[in-house]
Each structure stands twice: as structure tokens, then as C-alpha cells.
């Protein structure tokens, strides 16, 4: 069994210098960070394009539905105006004139 002095002396001996690995890993970290930023920017551009496309589709659909609604309302108004004079004229014809 080694005594505590031998263990302490062995642990204080410097191992290999970590500086080259740190420099390399710093460069790799910066490159990875740059790659991630570029990837996020590209994803953001794609997401914005999808959002704008969806917004354009919704606007187009809204305009189409509005046109259909206005046409339906115009047709209902036309039919109502056609029925109204006939009812009035038929009522006048049925009521006896007082002289």
C-alpha cells in the first residue's frame, strides 16, 4: 500500500499540457456556433416564407368568400325586390275600391 506522500506526489505531477486541445476546441466551438447561427438564420427565413405564404392563402380565401357572400346577398336582395312588387300589386287588385 503506498503511503500518502507518494500518492500526493503523483497527483501533483502535471500531465500533458491541455492548451493545444483547448485552442483546437475553442476554434471548433466557434465554428460550431457560427454554423448554428447560420442554420437558425436559414430556418428563420424558411419559417417567414411559410408564414407569408399562409397569410397570402388566407387573404385570397377571405376575398373569395367575401365575393361569394356579396353575390349571394345581392341575389337575395334582387329576389326580394322582385317578390315585393308582385305582392303589392296582387293585394291592390284583390281589395275592392271604395268609391
PDB file as gemmi writes it, atoms N, CA and C in Angstrom:
CRYST1    1.000    1.000    1.000  90.00  90.00  90.00 P 1                      
ATOM      1  N   UNK A   1       0.845  -1.161   0.000  1.00  0.00           N  
ATOM      2  CA  UNK A   1       0.000   0.000   0.000  1.00  0.00           C  
ATOM      3  C   UNK A   1       0.896   1.231   0.000  1.00  0.00           C  
ATOM      4  N   UNK A   2       0.663   2.178  -0.963  1.00  0.00           N  
ATOM      5  CA  UNK A   2       1.514   3.358  -0.999  1.00  0.00           C  
ATOM      6  C   UNK A   2       1.159   4.299   0.135  1.00  0.00           C  
ATOM      7  N   UNK A   3       2.161   4.978   0.586  1.00  0.00           N  
ATOM      8  CA  UNK A   3       1.865   5.931   1.652  1.00  0.00           C  
ATOM      9  C   UNK A   3       1.278   7.202   1.039  1.00  0.00           C  
ATOM     10  N   UNK A   4       0.738   8.051   1.865  1.00  0.00           N  
ATOM     11  CA  UNK A   4       0.045   9.241   1.366  1.00  0.00           C  
ATOM     12  C   UNK A   4       0.975  10.222   0.687  1.00  0.00           C  
ATOM     13  N   UNK A   5       2.214  10.234   1.029  1.00  0.00           N  
ATOM     14  CA  UNK A   5       3.166  11.134   0.392  1.00  0.00           C  
ATOM     15  C   UNK A   5       3.369  10.757  -1.054  1.00  0.00           C  
ATOM     16  N   UNK A   6       3.478   9.459  -1.336  1.00  0.00           N  
ATOM     17  CA  UNK A   6       3.661   9.018  -2.715  1.00  0.00           C  
ATOM     18  C   UNK A   6       2.431   9.354  -3.564  1.00  0.00           C  
ATOM     19  N   UNK A   7       1.245   9.174  -3.028  1.00  0.00           N  
ATOM     20  CA  UNK A   7       0.012   9.475  -3.745  1.00  0.00           C  
ATOM     21  C   UNK A   7      -0.062  10.964  -4.021  1.00  0.00           C  
ATOM     22  N   UNK A   8       0.262  11.790  -3.040  1.00  0.00           N  
ATOM     23  CA  UNK A   8       0.228  13.225  -3.207  1.00  0.00           C  
ATOM     24  C   UNK A   8       1.225  13.678  -4.257  1.00  0.00           C  
ATOM     25  N   UNK A   9       2.412  13.116  -4.232  1.00  0.00           N  
ATOM     26  CA  UNK A   9       3.433  13.498  -5.201  1.00  0.00           C  
ATOM     27  C   UNK A   9       3.022  13.074  -6.609  1.00  0.00           C  
ATOM     28  N   UNK A  10       2.398  11.954  -6.747  1.00  0.00           N  
ATOM     29  CA  UNK A  10       1.979  11.514  -8.069  1.00  0.00           C  
ATOM     30  C   UNK A  10       0.867  12.407  -8.623  1.00  0.00           C  
ATOM     31  N   UNK A  11      -0.011  12.870  -7.775  1.00  0.00           N  
ATOM     32  CA  UNK A  11      -1.127  13.685  -8.255  1.00  0.00           C  
ATOM     33  C   UNK A  11      -0.688  15.099  -8.589  1.00  0.00           C  
ATOM     34  N   UNK A  12       0.428  15.574  -8.033  1.00  0.00           N  
ATOM     35  CA  UNK A  12       0.887  16.925  -8.330  1.00  0.00           C  
ATOM     36  C   UNK A  12       1.736  16.999  -9.586  1.00  0.00           C  
ATOM     37  N   UNK A  13       2.112  15.867 -10.135  1.00  0.00           N  
ATOM     38  CA  UNK A  13       2.894  15.866 -11.363  1.00  0.00           C  
ATOM     39  C   UNK A  13       1.968  16.249 -12.508  1.00  0.00           C  
ATOM     40  N   UNK A  14       2.321  17.286 -13.238  1.00  0.00           N  
ATOM     41  CA  UNK A  14       1.436  17.696 -14.326  1.00  0.00           C  
ATOM     42  C   UNK A  14       1.389  16.637 -15.411  1.00  0.00           C  
ATOM     43  N   UNK A  15       0.220  16.438 -15.898  1.00  0.00           N  
ATOM     44  CA  UNK A  15       0.033  15.512 -17.010  1.00  0.00           C  
ATOM     45  C   UNK A  15       0.430  16.254 -18.282  1.00  0.00           C  
ATOM     46  N   UNK A  16      -0.126  15.926 -19.398  1.00  0.00           N  
ATOM     47  CA  UNK A  16       0.186  16.639 -20.635  1.00  0.00           C  
ATOM     48  C   UNK A  16      -0.484  18.011 -20.607  1.00  0.00           C  
ATOM     49  N   UNK A  17       0.055  18.961 -21.305  1.00  0.00           N  
ATOM     50  CA  UNK A  17      -0.459  20.324 -21.332  1.00  0.00           C  
ATOM     51  C   UNK A  17      -1.766  20.358 -22.135  1.00  0.00           C  
ATOM     52  N   UNK A  18      -2.861  20.864 -21.566  1.00  0.00           N  
ATOM     53  CA  UNK A  18      -4.149  20.870 -22.254  1.00  0.00           C  
ATOM     54  C   UNK A  18      -4.326  22.052 -23.199  1.00  0.00           C  
ATOM     55  N   UNK A  19      -3.357  22.920 -23.329  1.00  0.00           N  
ATOM     56  CA  UNK A  19      -3.503  24.123 -24.139  1.00  0.00           C  
ATOM     57  C   UNK A  19      -3.781  23.840 -25.618  1.00  0.00           C  
ATOM     58  N   UNK A  20      -3.078  22.959 -26.282  1.00  0.00           N  
ATOM     59  CA  UNK A  20      -3.398  22.727 -27.702  1.00  0.00           C  
ATOM     60  C   UNK A  20      -4.820  22.215 -27.900  1.00  0.00           C  
ATOM     61  N   UNK A  21      -5.294  21.357 -27.011  1.00  0.00           N  
ATOM     62  CA  UNK A  21      -6.660  20.861 -27.117  1.00  0.00           C  
ATOM     63  C   UNK A  21      -7.653  21.985 -26.887  1.00  0.00           C  
ATOM     64  N   UNK A  22      -7.371  22.858 -25.943  1.00  0.00           N  
ATOM     65  CA  UNK A  22      -8.264  23.970 -25.640  1.00  0.00           C  
ATOM     66  C   UNK A  22      -8.351  24.910 -26.830  1.00  0.00           C  
ATOM     67  N   UNK A  23      -7.211  25.209 -27.433  1.00  0.00           N  
ATOM     68  CA  UNK A  23      -7.223  26.087 -28.594  1.00  0.00           C  
ATOM     69  C   UNK A  23      -7.996  25.451 -29.740  1.00  0.00           C  
ATOM     70  N   UNK A  24      -7.792  24.192 -29.942  1.00  0.00           N  
ATOM     71  CA  UNK A  24      -8.497  23.498 -31.017  1.00  0.00           C  
ATOM     72  C   UNK A  24      -9.989  23.436 -30.686  1.00  0.00           C  
ATOM     73  N   UNK A  25     -10.314  23.129 -29.462  1.00  0.00           N  
ATOM     74  CA  UNK A  25     -11.726  23.026 -29.121  1.00  0.00           C  
ATOM     75  C   UNK A  25     -12.382  24.404 -29.150  1.00  0.00           C  
ATOM     76  N   UNK A  26     -11.651  25.479 -28.822  1.00  0.00           N  
ATOM     77  CA  UNK A  26     -12.212  26.819 -28.935  1.00  0.00           C  
ATOM     78  C   UNK A  26     -12.537  27.139 -30.389  1.00  0.00           C  
ATOM     79  N   UNK A  27     -11.628  26.804 -31.273  1.00  0.00           N  
ATOM     80  CA  UNK A  27     -11.871  27.037 -32.702  1.00  0.00           C  
ATOM     81  C   UNK A  27     -13.054  26.202 -33.181  1.00  0.00           C  
ATOM     82  N   UNK A  28     -13.113  24.962 -32.719  1.00  0.00           N  
ATOM     83  CA  UNK A  28     -14.237  24.104 -33.100  1.00  0.00           C  
ATOM     84  C   UNK A  28     -15.543  24.647 -32.535  1.00  0.00           C  
ATOM     85  N   UNK A  29     -15.498  25.150 -31.288  1.00  0.00           N  
ATOM     86  CA  UNK A  29     -16.706  25.713 -30.677  1.00  0.00           C  
ATOM     87  C   UNK A  29     -17.180  26.937 -31.447  1.00  0.00           C  
ATOM     88  N   UNK A  30     -16.236  27.791 -31.857  1.00  0.00           N  
ATOM     89  CA  UNK A  30     -16.609  28.977 -32.622  1.00  0.00           C  
ATOM     90  C   UNK A  30     -17.198  28.588 -33.974  1.00  0.00           C  
ATOM     91  N   UNK A  31     -16.591  27.605 -34.611  1.00  0.00           N  
ATOM     92  CA  UNK A  31     -17.096  27.144 -35.904  1.00  0.00           C  
ATOM     93  C   UNK A  31     -18.495  26.535 -35.742  1.00  0.00           C  
ATOM     94  N   UNK A  32     -18.673  25.772 -34.695  1.00  0.00           N  
ATOM     95  CA  UNK A  32     -19.985  25.161 -34.435  1.00  0.00           C  
ATOM     96  C   UNK A  32     -21.022  26.239 -34.141  1.00  0.00           C  
ATOM     97  N   UNK A  33     -20.653  27.246 -33.350  1.00  0.00           N  
ATOM     98  CA  UNK A  33     -21.565  28.337 -33.031  1.00  0.00           C  
ATOM     99  C   UNK A  33     -21.950  29.105 -34.298  1.00  0.00           C  
ATOM    100  N   UNK A  34     -20.968  29.348 -35.158  1.00  0.00           N  
ATOM    101  CA  UNK A  34     -21.232  30.039 -36.415  1.00  0.00           C  
ATOM    102  C   UNK A  34     -22.160  29.212 -37.298  1.00  0.00           C  
ATOM    103  N   UNK A  35     -21.919  27.915 -37.372  1.00  0.00           N  
ATOM    104  CA  UNK A  35     -22.767  27.020 -38.167  1.00  0.00           C  
ATOM    105  C   UNK A  35     -24.197  27.024 -37.632  1.00  0.00           C  
ATOM    106  N   UNK A  36     -24.324  26.989 -36.299  1.00  0.00           N  
ATOM    107  CA  UNK A  36     -25.664  27.000 -35.701  1.00  0.00           C  
ATOM    108  C   UNK A  36     -26.392  28.310 -35.985  1.00  0.00           C  
ATOM    109  N   UNK A  37     -25.663  29.440 -35.894  1.00  0.00           N  
ATOM    110  CA  UNK A  37     -26.281  30.735 -36.185  1.00  0.00           C  
ATOM    111  C   UNK A  37     -26.754  30.786 -37.628  1.00  0.00           C  
ATOM    112  N   UNK A  38     -25.938  30.299 -38.540  1.00  0.00           N  
ATOM    113  CA  UNK A  38     -26.324  30.296 -39.953  1.00  0.00           C  
ATOM    114  C   UNK A  38     -27.515  29.380 -40.191  1.00  0.00           C  
ATOM    115  N   UNK A  39     -27.531  28.244 -39.522  1.00  0.00           N  
ATOM    116  CA  UNK A  39     -28.641  27.301 -39.664  1.00  0.00           C  
ATOM    117  C   UNK A  39     -29.932  27.911 -39.127  1.00  0.00           C  
ATOM    118  N   UNK A  40     -29.844  28.580 -37.987  1.00  0.00           N  
ATOM    119  CA  UNK A  40     -31.031  29.236 -37.416  1.00  0.00           C  
ATOM    120  C   UNK A  40     -31.530  30.351 -38.318  1.00  0.00           C  
ATOM    121  N   UNK A  41     -30.592  31.111 -38.893  1.00  0.00           N  
ATOM    122  CA  UNK A  41     -30.987  32.186 -39.804  1.00  0.00           C  
ATOM    123  C   UNK A  41     -31.703  31.610 -41.028  1.00  0.00           C  
ATOM    124  N   UNK A  42     -31.197  30.506 -41.544  1.00  0.00           N  
ATOM    125  CA  UNK A  42     -31.837  29.858 -42.694  1.00  0.00           C  
ATOM    126  C   UNK A  42     -33.220  29.329 -42.306  1.00  0.00           C  
ATOM    127  N   UNK A  43     -33.326  28.731 -41.120  1.00  0.00           N  
ATOM    128  CA  UNK A  43     -34.621  28.239 -40.640  1.00  0.00           C  
ATOM    129  C   UNK A  43     -35.605  29.391 -40.462  1.00  0.00           C  
ATOM    130  N   UNK A  44     -35.105  30.514 -39.950  1.00  0.00           N  
ATOM    131  CA  UNK A  44     -35.965  31.678 -39.756  1.00  0.00           C  
ATOM    132  C   UNK A  44     -36.472  32.196 -41.100  1.00  0.00           C  
ATOM    133  N   UNK A  45     -35.618  32.214 -42.101  1.00  0.00           N  
ATOM    134  CA  UNK A  45     -36.033  32.667 -43.428  1.00  0.00           C  
ATOM    135  C   UNK A  45     -37.099  31.742 -44.009  1.00  0.00           C  
ATOM    136  N   UNK A  46     -36.908  30.441 -43.845  1.00  0.00           N  
ATOM    137  CA  UNK A  46     -37.901  29.474 -44.339  1.00  0.00           C  
ATOM    138  C   UNK A  46     -39.218  29.641 -43.584  1.00  0.00           C  
ATOM    139  N   UNK A  47     -39.143  29.808 -42.284  1.00  0.00           N  
ATOM    140  CA  UNK A  47     -40.357  29.976 -41.481  1.00  0.00           C  
ATOM    141  C   UNK A  47     -41.099  31.249 -41.879  1.00  0.00           C  
ATOM    142  N   UNK A  48     -40.373  32.321 -42.125  1.00  0.00           N  
ATOM    143  CA  UNK A  48     -41.006  33.576 -42.527  1.00  0.00           C  
ATOM    144  C   UNK A  48     -41.682  33.412 -43.880  1.00  0.00           C  
ATOM    145  N   UNK A  49     -41.044  32.724 -44.803  1.00  0.00           N  
ATOM    146  CA  UNK A  49     -41.634  32.497 -46.125  1.00  0.00           C  
ATOM    147  C   UNK A  49     -42.910  31.669 -45.998  1.00  0.00           C  
ATOM    148  N   UNK A  50     -42.882  30.635 -45.163  1.00  0.00           N  
ATOM    149  CA  UNK A  50     -44.076  29.810 -44.944  1.00  0.00           C  
ATOM    150  C   UNK A  50     -45.198  30.648 -44.334  1.00  0.00           C  
ATOM    151  N   UNK A  51     -44.854  31.512 -43.386  1.00  0.00           N  
ATOM    152  CA  UNK A  51     -45.846  32.386 -42.756  1.00  0.00           C  
ATOM    153  C   UNK A  51     -46.470  33.313 -43.790  1.00  0.00           C  
ATOM    154  N   UNK A  52     -45.641  33.928 -44.631  1.00  0.00           N  
ATOM    155  CA  UNK A  52     -46.158  34.843 -45.642  1.00  0.00           C  
ATOM    156  C   UNK A  52     -47.012  34.106 -46.675  1.00  0.00           C  
ATOM    157  N   UNK A  53     -46.603  32.895 -47.050  1.00  0.00           N  
ATOM    158  CA  UNK A  53     -47.404  32.099 -47.982  1.00  0.00           C  
ATOM    159  C   UNK A  53     -48.769  31.776 -47.384  1.00  0.00           C  
ATOM    160  N   UNK A  54     -48.783  31.383 -46.121  1.00  0.00           N  
ATOM    161  CA  UNK A  54     -50.036  31.051 -45.442  1.00  0.00           C  
ATOM    162  C   UNK A  54     -50.928  32.289 -45.333  1.00  0.00           C  
ATOM    163  N   UNK A  55     -50.306  33.414 -45.048  1.00  0.00           N  
ATOM    164  CA  UNK A  55     -51.064  34.668 -44.942  1.00  0.00           C  
ATOM    165  C   UNK A  55     -51.680  35.033 -46.288  1.00  0.00           C  
ATOM    166  N   UNK A  56     -50.930  34.856 -47.374  1.00  0.00           N  
ATOM    167  CA  UNK A  56     -51.445  35.145 -48.715  1.00  0.00           C  
ATOM    168  C   UNK A  56     -52.606  34.214 -49.068  1.00  0.00           C  
ATOM    169  N   UNK A  57     -52.482  32.935 -48.718  1.00  0.00           N  
ATOM    170  CA  UNK A  57     -53.573  31.984 -48.977  1.00  0.00           C  
ATOM    171  C   UNK A  57     -54.824  32.378 -48.202  1.00  0.00           C  
ATOM    172  N   UNK A  58     -54.646  32.780 -46.955  1.00  0.00           N  
ATOM    173  CA  UNK A  58     -55.785  33.163 -46.131  1.00  0.00           C  
ATOM    174  C   UNK A  58     -56.460  34.412 -46.697  1.00  0.00           C  
ATOM    175  N   UNK A  59     -55.678  35.386 -47.131  1.00  0.00           N  
ATOM    176  CA  UNK A  59     -56.234  36.599 -47.715  1.00  0.00           C  
ATOM    177  C   UNK A  59     -57.000  36.278 -48.990  1.00  0.00           C  
ATOM    178  N   UNK A  60     -56.437  35.416 -49.827  1.00  0.00           N  
ATOM    179  CA  UNK A  60     -57.098  35.020 -51.068  1.00  0.00           C  
ATOM    180  C   UNK A  60     -58.427  34.319 -50.774  1.00  0.00           C  
ATOM    181  N   UNK A  61     -58.411  33.428 -49.803  1.00  0.00           N  
ATOM    182  CA  UNK A  61     -59.630  32.706 -49.438  1.00  0.00           C  
ATOM    183  C   UNK A  61     -60.675  33.669 -48.865  1.00  0.00           C  
ATOM    184  N   UNK A  62     -60.231  34.621 -48.046  1.00  0.00           N  
ATOM    185  CA  UNK A  62     -61.141  35.601 -47.465  1.00  0.00           C  
ATOM    186  C   UNK A  62     -61.792  36.436 -48.563  1.00  0.00           C  
ATOM    187  N   UNK A  63     -61.012  36.856 -49.543  1.00  0.00           N  
ATOM    188  CA  UNK A  63     -61.563  37.636 -50.654  1.00  0.00           C  
ATOM    189  C   UNK A  63     -62.552  36.811 -51.460  1.00  0.00           C  
ATOM    190  N   UNK A  64     -62.240  35.548 -51.678  1.00  0.00           N  
ATOM    191  CA  UNK A  64     -63.144  34.668 -52.430  1.00  0.00           C  
ATOM    192  C   UNK A  64     -64.467  34.493 -51.691  1.00  0.00           C  
ATOM    193  N   UNK A  65     -64.364  34.243 -50.380  1.00  0.00           N  
ATOM    194  CA  UNK A  65     -65.581  34.058 -49.591  1.00  0.00           C  
ATOM    195  C   UNK A  65     -66.400  35.350 -49.510  1.00  0.00           C  
ATOM    196  N   UNK A  66     -65.727  36.484 -49.423  1.00  0.00           N  
ATOM    197  CA  UNK A  66     -66.432  37.766 -49.370  1.00  0.00           C  
ATOM    198  C   UNK A  66     -67.188  38.000 -50.674  1.00  0.00           C  
ATOM    199  N   UNK A  67     -66.536  37.699 -51.800  1.00  0.00           N  
ATOM    200  CA  UNK A  67     -67.188  37.867 -53.102  1.00  0.00           C  
ATOM    201  C   UNK A  67     -68.421  36.961 -53.202  1.00  0.00           C  
ATOM    202  N   UNK A  68     -68.285  35.734 -52.725  1.00  0.00           N  
ATOM    203  CA  UNK A  68     -69.437  34.819 -52.737  1.00  0.00           C  
ATOM    204  C   UNK A  68     -70.569  35.340 -51.856  1.00  0.00           C  
ATOM    205  N   UNK A  69     -70.216  35.842 -50.687  1.00  0.00           N  
ATOM    206  CA  UNK A  69     -71.237  36.368 -49.770  1.00  0.00           C  
ATOM    207  C   UNK A  69     -71.935  37.571 -50.378  1.00  0.00           C  
ATOM    208  N   UNK A  70     -71.179  38.486 -50.956  1.00  0.00           N  
ATOM    209  CA  UNK A  70     -71.787  39.671 -51.568  1.00  0.00           C  
ATOM    210  C   UNK A  70     -72.680  39.297 -52.739  1.00  0.00           C  
ATOM    211  N   UNK A  71     -72.261  38.328 -53.536  1.00  0.00           N  
ATOM    212  CA  UNK A  71     -73.090  37.871 -54.651  1.00  0.00           C  
ATOM    213  C   UNK A  71     -74.379  37.240 -54.133  1.00  0.00           C  
ATOM    214  N   UNK A  72     -74.277  36.430 -53.084  1.00  0.00           N  
ATOM    215  CA  UNK A  72     -75.465  35.804 -52.504  1.00  0.00           C  
ATOM    216  C   UNK A  72     -76.414  36.866 -51.947  1.00  0.00           C  
ATOM    217  N   UNK A  73     -75.853  37.848 -51.240  1.00  0.00           N  
ATOM    218  CA  UNK A  73     -76.694  38.910 -50.675  1.00  0.00           C  
ATOM    219  C   UNK A  73     -77.359  39.733 -51.781  1.00  0.00           C  
ATOM    220  N   UNK A  74     -76.635  40.003 -52.862  1.00  0.00           N  
ATOM    221  CA  UNK A  74     -77.207  40.753 -53.985  1.00  0.00           C  
ATOM    222  C   UNK A  74     -78.338  39.967 -54.631  1.00  0.00           C  
ATOM    223  N   UNK A  75     -78.142  38.662 -54.788  1.00  0.00           N  
ATOM    224  CA  UNK A  75     -79.190  37.813 -55.361  1.00  0.00           C  
ATOM    225  C   UNK A  75     -80.413  37.774 -54.445  1.00  0.00           C  
ATOM    226  N   UNK A  76     -80.206  37.648 -53.160  1.00  0.00           N  
ATOM    227  CA  UNK A  76     -81.335  37.652 -52.215  1.00  0.00           C  
ATOM    228  C   UNK A  76     -82.079  38.978 -52.256  1.00  0.00           C  
ATOM    229  N   UNK A  77     -81.333  40.061 -52.350  1.00  0.00           N  
ATOM    230  CA  UNK A  77     -81.959  41.384 -52.416  1.00  0.00           C  
ATOM    231  C   UNK A  77     -82.763  41.529 -53.705  1.00  0.00           C  
ATOM    232  N   UNK A  78     -82.202  41.031 -54.822  1.00  0.00           N  
ATOM    233  CA  UNK A  78     -82.897  41.095 -56.103  1.00  0.00           C  
ATOM    234  C   UNK A  78     -84.187  40.280 -56.057  1.00  0.00           C  
ATOM    235  N   UNK A  79     -84.097  39.070 -55.513  1.00  0.00           N  
ATOM    236  CA  UNK A  79     -85.294  38.228 -55.420  1.00  0.00           C  
ATOM    237  C   UNK A  79     -86.342  38.856 -54.509  1.00  0.00           C  
ATOM    238  N   UNK A  80     -85.891  39.455 -53.446  1.00  0.00           N  
ATOM    239  CA  UNK A  80     -86.822  40.096 -52.516  1.00  0.00           C  
ATOM    240  C   UNK A  80     -87.505  41.280 -53.192  1.00  0.00           C  
ATOM    241  N   UNK A  81     -86.749  42.055 -53.951  1.00  0.00           N  
ATOM    242  CA  UNK A  81     -87.343  43.219 -54.622  1.00  0.00           C  
ATOM    243  C   UNK A  81     -88.301  42.779 -55.741  1.00  0.00           C  
ATOM    244  N   UNK A  82     -88.043  41.638 -56.374  1.00  0.00           N  
ATOM    245  CA  UNK A  82     -88.956  41.135 -57.409  1.00  0.00           C  
ATOM    246  C   UNK A  82     -90.255  40.645 -56.793  1.00  0.00           C  
ATOM    247  N   UNK A  83     -90.174  40.030 -55.625  1.00  0.00           N  
ATOM    248  CA  UNK A  83     -91.374  39.490 -54.986  1.00  0.00           C  
ATOM    249  C   UNK A  83     -92.230  40.602 -54.393  1.00  0.00           C  
ATOM    250  N   UNK A  84     -91.619  41.621 -53.901  1.00  0.00           N  
ATOM    251  CA  UNK A  84     -92.357  42.689 -53.228  1.00  0.00           C  
ATOM    252  C   UNK A  84     -93.350  43.386 -54.149  1.00  0.00           C  
ATOM    253  N   UNK A  85     -92.996  43.835 -55.356  1.00  0.00           N  
ATOM    254  CA  UNK A  85     -93.997  44.496 -56.198  1.00  0.00           C  
ATOM    255  C   UNK A  85     -95.145  43.573 -56.578  1.00  0.00           C  
ATOM    256  N   UNK A  86     -94.879  42.314 -56.806  1.00  0.00           N  
ATOM    257  CA  UNK A  86     -95.948  41.375 -57.169  1.00  0.00           C  
ATOM    258  C   UNK A  86     -96.939  41.251 -56.025  1.00  0.00           C  
ATOM    259  N   UNK A  87     -96.441  41.185 -54.809  1.00  0.00           N  
ATOM    260  CA  UNK A  87     -97.338  41.074 -53.673  1.00  0.00           C  
ATOM    261  C   UNK A  87     -98.167  42.343 -53.515  1.00  0.00           C  
ATOM    262  N   UNK A  88     -97.545  43.484 -53.691  1.00  0.00           N  
ATOM    263  CA  UNK A  88     -98.284  44.735 -53.566  1.00  0.00           C  
ATOM    264  C   UNK A  88     -99.326  44.874 -54.658  1.00  0.00           C  
ATOM    265  N   UNK A  89     -98.949  44.547 -55.869  1.00  0.00           N  
ATOM    266  CA  UNK A  89     -99.899  44.682 -56.979  1.00  0.00           C  
ATOM    267  C   UNK A  89    -101.030  43.668 -56.839  1.00  0.00           C  
ATOM    268  N   UNK A  90    -100.742  42.493 -56.349  1.00  0.00           N  
ATOM    269  CA  UNK A  90    -101.796  41.498 -56.187  1.00  0.00           C  
ATOM    270  C   UNK A  90    -102.707  41.872 -55.029  1.00  0.00           C  
ATOM    271  N   UNK A  91    -102.203  42.494 -54.032  1.00  0.00           N  
ATOM    272  CA  UNK A  91    -103.046  42.933 -52.912  1.00  0.00           C  
ATOM    273  C   UNK A  91    -103.966  44.057 -53.368  1.00  0.00           C  
ATOM    274  N   UNK A  92    -103.429  44.948 -54.171  1.00  0.00           N  
ATOM    275  CA  UNK A  92    -104.261  46.056 -54.638  1.00  0.00           C  
ATOM    276  C   UNK A  92    -105.376  45.544 -55.539  1.00  0.00           C  
ATOM    277  N   UNK A  93    -105.070  44.542 -56.308  1.00  0.00           N  
ATOM    278  CA  UNK A  93    -106.082  44.022 -57.221  1.00  0.00           C  
ATOM    279  C   UNK A  93    -107.182  43.283 -56.457  1.00  0.00           C  
ATOM    280  N   UNK A  94    -106.816  42.668 -55.331  1.00  0.00           N  
ATOM    281  CA  UNK A  94    -107.814  41.900 -54.589  1.00  0.00           C  
ATOM    282  C   UNK A  94    -108.708  42.780 -53.723  1.00  0.00           C  
ATOM    283  N   UNK A  95    -108.200  43.910 -53.309  1.00  0.00           N  
ATOM    284  CA  UNK A  95    -109.017  44.770 -52.427  1.00  0.00           C  
ATOM    285  C   UNK A  95    -109.976  45.573 -53.267  1.00  0.00           C  
ATOM    286  N   UNK A  96    -111.209  45.601 -52.857  1.00  0.00           N  
ATOM    287  CA  UNK A  96    -112.215  46.376 -53.626  1.00  0.00           C  
ATOM    288  C   UNK A  96    -111.977  47.863 -53.408  1.00  0.00           C  
ATOM    289  N   UNK A  97    -112.207  48.617 -54.446  1.00  0.00           N  
ATOM    290  CA  UNK A  97    -112.042  50.052 -54.371  1.00  0.00           C  
ATOM    291  C   UNK A  97    -113.305  50.671 -53.797  1.00  0.00           C  
ATOM    292  N   UNK A  98    -113.079  51.545 -52.889  1.00  0.00           N  
ATOM    293  CA  UNK A  98    -114.219  52.248 -52.309  1.00  0.00           C  
ATOM    294  C   UNK A  98    -114.447  53.523 -53.112  1.00  0.00           C  
ATOM    295  N   UNK A  99    -115.698  53.697 -53.600  1.00  0.00           N  
ATOM    296  CA  UNK A  99    -115.970  54.891 -54.368  1.00  0.00           C  
ATOM    297  C   UNK A  99    -117.063  55.701 -53.778  1.00  0.00           C  
TER     298      UNK A  99                                                      
END                                                                             
